[in-house]
Amino acid sequence: MSLLTIGGKAIHRGTKEIVSVPVTKDLGVEINIKAHILAGRHEGPTFLLLSMLHGEEWFSMLILRELVRIIDLNELRGNIIAIPVANTSAFNTGTRCVMDNSDEPDANRAFGGEYQWLTNQITRVIDEEFMSKSDYMIDYHVGTWGCTMADIGYGADYPDPKLSEISREMALAYQFPVIHQMKLNKGTHSKRTSMGRAALHHSIPAIVPEIGGLGFGENIEKAWLEDNIRGIMGNLKYLGMIDGEPDYCDKYLFVGDYWRVSPKNGGYLEPVIGLDRQFTRVEKGELLARVIDPETFEVLEELRSPGEGAIFYTCRSYMTRPGGWAYGIACLEDDNSYWASK
């Protein structure tokens, strides 16, 4: 493809452009999607990178900012479309979902929607204006303030097994030791998500990196930023968009079944197990954290591991509401989750 057209604007080879694509008008504010288009000087595929479908996951914006800064268009084959803020409506309110009383407030559960809710219109523009012109995709979902994710999701059940294999190889080339085998037709990872839509409607191999969070200090967050940049560069190498071969981890935790351990009560979440135990084994019943009533200081509940497993996302102390993010534990009681080499 010698020329890419986004939002009616032709992007010429060897150029960087910011294109603003209108979505709709909300009460007193325009809803647009701004995309950084990096057009390499050489022929190649188009790689879509999405960030902040959930408006409070703003750490991923820093990843795309750094990528745009370091990419050399003279070396790039093909195009990169980088969207730092996919959901400006939720970002404006600092919330995961759009605050509009809709039936579908979560933009990453609204792809393919037939109605005119804000999330339907936002995802429709992403679908028609960006996904339809892309060959590969990354959609970032990182931790919000107080919690951190730690895995790379890939589509394990594409209708075409070859696409599942490409998705898996993209995850491995991200050079992070936890790989989550996602089902595109089951549970929250369904056809209504960005990855499900890319896979099942456009046949686009995609991955969902979930590395990093907020509130852990600049040194830790800088290391997560470096992890993600290394992962993108590994993918560009694997896809032939820049020279070189990706490096790989010596060993990966492949996550199949896992437990999401979240509080039933709102309160002050006080971890017993934190980042120092990430990727380590926990026993069934092991104490993970306590939830403290912020008014009476009583212990409202204890969070314990439901079974024998390995922690792959965790949290720091913070005020949480019921169901808030706390721990993800890969189940090691059967063969669905396991440590293995590439």
C-alpha positions in Angstrom: 0.0 0.0 0.0 1.7 3.2 -1.2 -0.7 5.6 0.6 -2.9 5.4 3.7 -6.0 7.5 4.1 -7.4 8.2 7.5 -10.4 10.5 8.2 -10.3 11.6 4.6 -6.6 12.7 4.8 -4.0 11.0 2.6 -0.8 10.1 4.6 2.3 10.1 2.5 5.3 7.8 3.1 8.0 9.1 5.4 5.7 11.4 7.3 4.2 11.7 10.8 0.7 13.2 11.0 -1.9 13.7 13.7 -5.4 13.1 12.3 -8.5 14.0 14.3 -11.6 11.9 13.3 -14.9 13.2 14.5 -17.3 10.9 16.4 -20.2 12.9 17.6 -21.2 15.9 19.7 -22.0 15.4 23.4 -23.6 18.1 25.6 -21.2 21.0 25.2 -18.3 19.0 23.9 -17.1 17.5 20.6 -16.1 13.8 20.8 -13.1 13.1 18.5 -10.4 10.4 18.1 -6.9 11.7 17.5 -4.5 9.3 15.9 -0.8 9.6 15.3 0.0 8.2 11.9 3.6 7.1 11.4 4.1 6.3 7.7 7.4 4.5 7.0 9.4 5.1 3.9 9.1 1.5 2.9 6.2 -0.8 2.0 4.8 -2.9 4.7 1.7 -3.7 6.9 -0.4 -1.4 9.0 -0.2 -1.8 12.7 -2.9 -0.4 14.9 -2.1 0.5 18.6 -5.1 1.4 20.8 -4.9 3.0 24.2 -7.5 4.0 26.8 -10.7 2.4 25.7 -11.1 2.6 29.4 -10.7 6.2 30.4 -8.8 5.8 33.7 -6.0 3.5 32.3 -3.9 6.5 31.2 -0.5 4.8 31.8 -0.7 3.4 28.3 -0.7 6.9 26.8 2.9 7.2 28.0 3.8 4.1 26.0 2.5 5.5 22.8 4.1 8.9 23.4 7.5 7.2 23.8 6.9 5.1 20.7 6.1 8.1 18.6 9.2 9.8 19.8 11.7 7.0 19.0 10.4 5.5 15.7 12.7 6.2 12.8 10.5 6.5 9.6 13.5 5.8 7.4 13.8 2.3 8.9 10.0 1.6 9.3 8.3 -0.7 6.7 4.6 0.0 6.6 2.5 2.2 8.9 1.8 2.6 12.6 -1.5 4.0 13.8 -1.2 5.0 17.4 -4.4 6.2 19.3 -3.4 7.4 22.8 -7.0 8.2 23.9 -9.5 6.0 22.2 -12.4 7.0 24.6 -12.2 10.7 25.2 -15.6 10.7 26.9 -14.5 8.4 29.7 -11.1 10.0 29.9 -12.7 13.4 30.5 -14.4 12.1 33.6 -11.4 9.9 34.7 -13.6 6.8 34.8 -13.4 3.3 33.3 -16.7 3.7 31.5 -18.7 6.5 29.9 -21.0 8.2 32.4 -24.1 8.5 30.2 -26.7 6.1 31.7 -26.4 3.9 28.6 -27.0 0.2 28.3 -23.4 -0.2 27.2 -21.2 2.1 29.1 -18.0 0.1 28.7 -16.4 0.8 25.3 -14.5 -2.5 25.4 -17.8 -4.4 25.5 -19.6 -2.3 22.9 -18.0 -3.2 19.5 -20.5 -4.1 16.9 -23.3 -2.3 18.7 -26.3 -1.2 16.6 -27.4 1.7 18.7 -26.2 5.3 19.1 -24.8 5.2 22.6 -21.5 7.1 22.9 -19.6 3.8 23.2 -21.3 2.4 20.1 -20.3 5.5 18.1 -16.8 5.6 19.4 -16.2 1.9 18.7 -17.9 2.2 15.3 -15.4 4.8 14.3 -12.5 2.7 15.5 -13.9 -0.3 13.7 -14.6 1.4 10.4 -11.9 4.1 10.2 -8.9 2.3 11.8 -9.4 -1.5 12.2 -10.7 -1.9 8.6 -7.4 -0.5 7.3 -5.1 -2.5 9.7 -3.3 -5.8 9.4 -2.3 -6.3 13.1 -3.4 -4.7 16.4 -2.4 -4.1 20.0 -5.0 -2.9 22.5 -3.5 -1.7 25.8 -5.3 -2.4 29.1 -3.1 -1.5 32.1 -3.8 -1.1 35.8 -5.6 1.9 37.2 -4.4 3.8 40.2 -3.4 1.3 43.0 -3.3 -1.9 40.9 -1.1 -3.4 38.3 -1.8 -5.9 35.5 0.9 -8.3 34.3 0.2 -10.4 31.3 0.0 -10.4 27.5 -3.3 -11.7 26.1 -3.6 -13.5 22.8 -6.5 -15.0 20.9 -6.4 -18.7 21.3 -9.5 -19.6 19.3 -9.5 -17.6 16.1 -11.6 -19.4 13.5 -8.4 -19.7 11.4 -5.8 -21.5 13.5 -3.0 -19.7 11.6 -4.2 -16.4 13.0 -4.2 -17.8 16.5 -0.6 -18.8 15.9 0.4 -15.3 14.7 -1.4 -13.8 17.8 0.5 -16.2 20.0 3.8 -15.3 18.4 3.1 -11.6 18.8 2.5 -12.3 22.5 5.8 -14.2 22.8 7.7 -11.5 20.9 6.5 -8.9 23.5 9.2 -10.5 25.7 7.1 -10.5 28.9 7.0 -13.7 31.0 3.2 -14.1 31.4 1.0 -15.1 28.5 -2.8 -15.2 28.9 -4.7 -17.5 26.5 -7.9 -15.6 25.8 -11.1 -17.0 24.4 -12.7 -14.7 21.8 -16.1 -16.3 22.1 -16.4 -16.7 25.9 -16.9 -14.5 28.9 -15.7 -10.9 29.0 -13.2 -11.6 26.1 -15.9 -11.8 23.5 -16.8 -10.5 20.1 -17.9 -7.2 21.7 -14.3 -6.4 22.7 -11.7 -4.7 20.5 -9.8 -8.0 20.2 -12.9 -10.0 19.5 -14.0 -7.5 16.8 -10.5 -7.4 15.2 -10.3 -11.2 15.2 -13.8 -12.3 14.3 -14.9 -9.4 11.9 -11.6 -8.3 10.3 -9.4 -11.5 10.8 -6.7 -9.3 12.3 -4.1 -11.0 14.6 -4.1 -9.0 17.9 -2.7 -9.0 21.4 -3.7 -7.2 24.6 -0.7 -6.2 26.7 -1.6 -5.5 30.4 1.8 -4.4 31.9 1.9 -1.6 34.4 -0.3 0.5 36.6 -0.4 3.8 38.5 0.6 4.9 42.0 3.7 2.6 42.5 6.4 5.3 42.1 8.4 6.7 39.2 11.1 4.1 39.2 8.8 1.1 39.0 6.5 2.8 36.4 9.5 3.7 34.3 10.5 0.0 34.3 7.0 -0.9 33.1 7.3 1.7 30.4 10.6 0.2 29.2 9.0 -3.3 29.3 6.3 -2.1 26.9 8.6 -0.3 24.5 10.7 -3.4 24.3 7.6 -5.4 23.6 6.5 -3.1 20.8 9.9 -3.2 19.2 9.9 -7.0 19.5 6.6 -7.1 17.6 7.8 -4.7 14.9 10.8 -7.1 14.4 8.6 -10.2 14.4 6.2 -8.6 11.8 9.2 -7.5 9.6 8.4 -3.8 10.1 11.9 -3.1 11.3 15.2 -5.0 11.0 16.2 -7.6 13.6 14.9 -10.6 15.4 12.9 -10.4 18.7 14.4 -11.7 21.9 12.3 -14.1 24.0 12.0 -15.0 27.6 13.7 -18.1 28.9 10.4 -19.3 30.4 6.7 -18.1 30.3 3.8 -18.6 32.5 1.0 -19.6 30.2 -2.3 -18.7 31.9 -5.5 -20.6 31.1 -7.8 -20.8 34.1 -7.3 -18.1 36.8 -9.0 -16.6 39.7 -9.8 -12.9 40.0 -9.7 -12.1 43.7 -11.5 -8.9 44.4 -13.1 -7.5 47.6 -16.8 -7.8 48.3 -16.7 -4.6 50.4 -15.4 -1.1 49.8 -12.7 0.2 52.1 -9.0 0.5 52.5 -7.3 -2.4 50.7 -4.2 -3.3 52.7 -2.0 -5.9 51.0 -0.1 -8.6 52.8 1.3 -9.8 49.4 2.6 -7.1 47.0 4.8 -6.6 44.0 7.7 -8.5 45.7 5.6 -11.7 45.3 4.6 -11.2 41.7 5.0 -14.3 39.6 5.6 -16.5 42.7 3.5 -19.4 44.0 0.7 -19.0 46.6 -1.0 -21.8 48.5 -4.7 -22.3 48.9 -6.0 -20.2 51.7 -2.9 -18.0 51.9 -3.7 -14.5 53.1 -3.4 -11.9 50.3 -4.9 -8.7 51.8 -7.3 -7.2 54.2 -10.1 -4.7 53.6 -10.3 -2.1 56.5 -13.4 0.0 57.2 -12.1 3.6 56.9 -14.4 4.9 59.6 -14.3 2.2 62.3 -10.9 0.6 61.3 -12.4 -2.8 61.7 -11.3 -5.6 59.3 -14.3 -6.0 56.9 -12.9 -9.1 55.1 -9.7 -11.0 54.3 -8.8 -11.8 50.7 -7.3 -15.3 50.5 -6.1 -17.4 47.5 -8.9 -19.7 46.3 -6.4 -22.3 45.4 -2.8 -23.2 44.6 -1.5 -20.8 41.9 0.9 -18.1 40.7 0.2 -14.4 41.2 0.4 -12.4 38.0 -1.4 -9.2 38.9 -1.4 -7.5 42.2 -2.0 -4.2 44.0 -0.7 -1.6 46.5 -2.7 -0.1 49.4 -5.6 2.0 48.2 -9.2 2.8 48.7 -11.3 0.4 46.7 -15.0 -0.1 46.0 -16.7 -3.5 45.9 -15.2 -5.6 43.1 -12.2 -3.4 42.7 -8.9 -4.8 41.2 -6.7 -6.7 43.7 -5.2 -10.0 42.6 -5.1 -12.3 39.6 -3.9 -15.9 40.3 -3.2 -18.4 37.6 -4.6 -21.8 38.7 -1.8 -24.4 39.0 -4.1 -27.2 40.2 -4.5 -28.6 36.7 -2.8 -28.3 33.3 -4.6 -25.2 32.1 -1.9 -22.9 33.5 1.8 -23.9 33.4 5.4 -22.7 33.1 7.1 -23.6 29.9 9.7 -22.3 27.4 8.7 -20.8 24.1 
